[in-house]
Amino acid sequence: MSEKVGDAKDITIAADPVDASDATAVVKATTATSGDETVATVTKKSDGTFTVTGVKAGTATITFTSGDFTATLAVTITEAA
């Protein structure tokens, strides 16, 4: 994912398969961390989505975790035009 310094993008988490008996619980329990908060921050909103915000130019990895499940998202932040 790419964005510019100061920009924010919302990320929606979904279980696969979406009709699994524990899909809602897995999604609700998801947390996220940024590997470098000086480049990009991540916050969980009340509706369960996550917002990734560019802080400074560089790269960071956002890690989403729920129980034993983990997914990562590579983020590249570029200077604002």
C-alpha positions as CSV (number, residue, x, y, z in Angstrom):
1,M,0.0,0.0,0.0
2,S,1.3,3.5,-0.8
3,E,0.2,6.8,0.5
4,K,1.6,10.3,1.1
5,V,2.7,11.9,4.4
6,G,-0.4,13.2,6.1
7,D,-2.8,10.9,4.2
8,A,-4.9,8.2,5.9
9,K,-6.5,5.1,4.5
10,D,-9.0,2.8,6.1
11,I,-8.4,-1.0,6.2
12,T,-11.2,-3.5,6.6
13,I,-10.4,-6.9,8.1
14,A,-12.4,-9.9,7.0
15,A,-12.3,-13.6,8.0
16,D,-11.8,-16.3,5.3
17,P,-14.2,-18.0,5.0
18,V,-16.5,-15.2,5.9
19,D,-19.2,-17.7,7.0
20,A,-16.9,-19.5,9.5
21,S,-18.6,-20.0,12.8
22,D,-16.0,-17.8,14.6
23,A,-15.6,-15.2,11.8
24,T,-17.1,-12.4,13.7
25,A,-15.1,-13.1,16.8
26,V,-11.8,-13.4,14.9
27,V,-12.4,-10.0,13.2
28,K,-13.5,-8.3,16.4
29,A,-10.4,-9.5,18.3
30,T,-8.0,-8.2,15.6
31,T,-5.3,-5.8,16.8
32,A,-2.7,-4.0,14.7
33,T,0.7,-2.6,15.2
34,S,3.1,-0.6,13.1
35,G,6.7,-1.8,12.7
36,D,7.8,1.8,12.6
37,E,5.4,4.4,14.0
38,T,7.7,7.2,12.9
39,V,6.7,6.3,9.3
40,A,3.1,5.1,9.7
41,T,0.7,4.7,12.5
42,V,-2.3,2.4,12.8
43,T,-5.4,2.9,14.9
44,K,-8.5,0.8,15.4
45,K,-11.8,2.7,14.9
46,S,-15.0,2.0,16.8
47,D,-16.5,0.3,13.7
48,G,-13.7,-2.3,13.7
49,T,-11.8,-0.8,10.7
50,F,-8.2,0.3,11.0
51,T,-6.8,3.7,9.8
52,V,-3.2,3.8,8.6
53,T,-1.7,7.3,8.5
54,G,1.5,8.4,6.9
55,V,3.8,10.3,9.2
56,K,7.1,10.6,7.2
57,A,8.6,9.2,4.0
58,G,9.8,5.6,4.4
59,T,8.5,2.0,4.7
60,A,6.8,0.2,7.5
61,T,5.0,-3.1,8.1
62,I,1.6,-3.2,9.7
63,T,0.9,-6.4,11.5
64,F,-2.7,-7.5,12.1
65,T,-3.2,-10.3,14.8
66,S,-6.2,-12.2,16.1
67,G,-5.4,-15.2,18.2
68,D,-3.1,-17.5,16.2
69,F,-3.9,-15.6,12.9
70,T,-1.4,-13.0,11.6
71,A,-1.4,-10.9,8.4
72,T,1.0,-8.2,7.3
73,L,0.7,-5.2,5.1
74,A,3.7,-3.4,3.6
75,V,3.3,0.4,3.6
76,T,5.3,2.9,1.6
77,I,4.9,6.5,2.5
78,T,6.1,9.2,0.1
79,E,6.5,13.0,0.6
80,A,3.3,15.0,0.1
81,A,3.3,16.9,-3.2
